[in-house]
Amino acid sequence: MCADKLRKPLRLIAAACNNMGIGKNGQLPWHLPHEFNFFMDTVTSVSRPGKLNMILWGRGTWFSNPECIFVKMPNVLHVVISTTMRTVPKHAHFLCQDFDTGVSLASLPHLCDLVETIWVAGGPQVYQEALMHPWCDLIYLTNIMADFDCDVFFPPFDKSTFVKQERFLGVPNQIQEENGVQFKFEVFKREICVAEVI
Ligand SMILES: NC(=O)c1ccc[n+]([C@@H]2O[C@H](COP(=O)([O-])OP(=O)(O)OC[C@H]3O[C@@H](n4cnc5c(N)ncnc54)[C@H](OP(=O)(O)O)[C@@H]3O)[C@@H](O)[C@H]2O)c1
């Protein structure tokens, strides 16, 4: 049995601009292929062949992506969260009616030995639930250092609970620039709570 492996690291990944905006009209407000490649590399990274990550997608975010990106994510199980859809969308592996059901898939007997990390790819309500989840240990949040008109926003979170890391293994530390837009990859780590120390 794999009872000790039932709990998985659960991590948010997003990019937000100066006003914490993340989207506009169902799309990203910016065109930053290098930043998007960082997303792709991060969520597909596993420790060894045969291992998998799981990505949780809200319905809107799932359909905001071109289908071609899903075929470039070989190590990933895609979970779409929706109360209205009735069939698993093309390229996805699971459809769940709520966030917790999606998370619990990673602990199923036939998956718990395979799944390493649960990545949460948004949108806002899915991020909100992820921030509240006890398994959530890291937020990968690219700081897009510019103003964009947005209609969806990354939810506020407590910066004393999730502390910005000066450096983080595997994450470039320098300010990046693409298409005249500066951005910085940032990682916020949950402080160990007292109950865990005891
Ligand atoms: N910059 C970034 O890093 C980033 C990341 C992600 C998304 N975005 C942007 O965000 C926008 C898409 O966001 P969105 O507002 O459409 O949000 P979304 O969360 O992607 O989609 C919302 C829908 O997902 C389902 N859903 C979400 N949470 C749920 C829950 N807890 N339980 C059950 N169903 C749930 C619902 O579908 P039903 O209505 O079918 O129930 C809901 O209407 C796009 O502009 C996208 O580009 C940006």
The ligand as an SDF file (V2000), in Angstrom:
LIG
                    3D

 48 52  0  0  0  0  0  0  0  0999 V2000
   -1.9760   34.5940  -16.1580 N   0  0  0  0  0  0  0  0  0  0  0  0
   -2.1740   33.3630  -15.7200 C   0  0  0  0  0  0  0  0  0  0  0  0
   -1.2840   32.7610  -15.1200 O   0  0  0  0  0  0  0  0  0  0  0  0
   -3.4990   32.7070  -15.9240 C   0  0  0  0  0  0  0  0  0  0  0  0
   -3.7290   31.4370  -15.4000 C   0  0  0  0  0  0  0  0  0  0  0  0
   -4.9740   30.8690  -15.5510 C   0  0  0  0  0  0  0  0  0  0  0  0
   -5.9670   31.5480  -16.2280 C   0  0  0  0  0  0  0  0  0  0  0  0
   -5.7040   32.7820  -16.7360 N   0  0  0  0  0  0  0  0  0  0  0  0
   -6.7420   33.5300  -17.4320 C   0  0  0  0  0  0  0  0  0  0  0  0
   -7.9310   33.4620  -16.6710 O   0  0  0  0  0  0  0  0  0  0  0  0
   -9.0400   33.4740  -17.5650 C   0  0  0  0  0  0  0  0  0  0  0  0
   -9.8790   32.2280  -17.3700 C   0  0  0  0  0  0  0  0  0  0  0  0
  -10.3990   32.2690  -16.0710 O   0  0  0  0  0  0  0  0  0  0  0  0
  -11.9320   31.9720  -15.7400 P   0  0  0  0  0  0  0  0  0  0  0  0
  -12.4870   33.1810  -15.0850 O   0  0  0  0  0  0  0  0  0  0  0  0
  -12.6130   31.4330  -16.9380 O   0  0  0  0  0  0  0  0  0  0  0  0
  -11.7960   30.8850  -14.6120 O   0  0  0  0  0  0  0  0  0  0  0  0
  -11.6610   29.2830  -14.7090 P   0  0  0  0  0  0  0  0  0  0  0  0
  -11.5100   28.8040  -13.3040 O   0  0  0  0  0  0  0  0  0  0  0  0
  -10.6110   28.8850  -15.6400 O   0  0  0  0  0  0  0  0  0  0  0  0
  -13.0480   28.8010  -15.2720 O   0  0  0  0  0  0  0  0  0  0  0  0
  -14.2240   29.0490  -14.5400 C   0  0  0  0  0  0  0  0  0  0  0  0
  -15.1170   27.8450  -14.6490 C   0  0  0  0  0  0  0  0  0  0  0  0
  -14.4100   26.7040  -14.1670 O   0  0  0  0  0  0  0  0  0  0  0  0
  -15.2620   25.9140  -13.3820 C   0  0  0  0  0  0  0  0  0  0  0  0
  -14.8110   25.9770  -11.9950 N   0  0  0  0  0  0  0  0  0  0  0  0
  -13.8280   26.7630  -11.4920 C   0  0  0  0  0  0  0  0  0  0  0  0
  -13.6460   26.4860  -10.1990 N   0  0  0  0  0  0  0  0  0  0  0  0
  -14.5380   25.5290   -9.8860 C   0  0  0  0  0  0  0  0  0  0  0  0
  -14.8350   24.8160   -8.6950 C   0  0  0  0  0  0  0  0  0  0  0  0
  -14.1640   25.0360   -7.5590 N   0  0  0  0  0  0  0  0  0  0  0  0
  -15.8110   23.8840   -8.7170 N   0  0  0  0  0  0  0  0  0  0  0  0
  -16.4930   23.6230   -9.8630 C   0  0  0  0  0  0  0  0  0  0  0  0
  -16.2440   24.2610  -11.0330 N   0  0  0  0  0  0  0  0  0  0  0  0
  -15.2760   25.1930  -11.0360 C   0  0  0  0  0  0  0  0  0  0  0  0
  -16.6300   26.4960  -13.5510 C   0  0  0  0  0  0  0  0  0  0  0  0
  -17.1250   25.8790  -14.7360 O   0  0  0  0  0  0  0  0  0  0  0  0
  -18.7070   25.6200  -14.9510 P   0  0  0  0  0  0  0  0  0  0  0  0
  -19.2940   26.9550  -15.2390 O   0  0  0  0  0  0  0  0  0  0  0  0
  -18.7450   24.6640  -16.0930 O   0  0  0  0  0  0  0  0  0  0  0  0
  -19.2110   25.0300  -13.6580 O   0  0  0  0  0  0  0  0  0  0  0  0
  -16.3490   27.9490  -13.8040 C   0  0  0  0  0  0  0  0  0  0  0  0
  -17.3730   28.6400  -14.4840 O   0  0  0  0  0  0  0  0  0  0  0  0
   -8.4670   33.5450  -18.9600 C   0  0  0  0  0  0  0  0  0  0  0  0
   -8.4070   34.9120  -19.3340 O   0  0  0  0  0  0  0  0  0  0  0  0
   -7.0790   32.9810  -18.7810 C   0  0  0  0  0  0  0  0  0  0  0  0
   -6.1740   33.4420  -19.7690 O   0  0  0  0  0  0  0  0  0  0  0  0
   -4.4920   33.3520  -16.5970 C   0  0  0  0  0  0  0  0  0  0  0  0
  1  2  1  0
  2  3  2  0
  2  4  1  0
  4  5  1  0
  4 48  2  0
  5  6  2  0
  6  7  1  0
  7  8  2  0
  8  9  1  0
  8 48  1  0
  9 10  1  0
  9 46  1  0
 10 11  1  0
 11 12  1  0
 11 44  1  0
 12 13  1  0
 13 14  1  0
 14 15  2  0
 14 16  1  0
 14 17  1  0
 17 18  1  0
 18 19  2  0
 18 20  1  0
 18 21  1  0
 21 22  1  0
 22 23  1  0
 23 24  1  0
 23 42  1  0
 24 25  1  0
 25 26  1  0
 25 36  1  0
 26 27  1  0
 26 35  1  0
 27 28  2  0
 28 29  1  0
 29 30  1  0
 29 35  2  0
 30 31  1  0
 30 32  2  0
 32 33  1  0
 33 34  2  0
 34 35  1  0
 36 37  1  0
 36 42  1  0
 37 38  1  0
 38 39  2  0
 38 40  1  0
 38 41  1  0
 42 43  1  0
 44 45  1  0
 44 46  1  0
 46 47  1  0
M  CHG  2   8   1  16  -1
M  END
$$$$
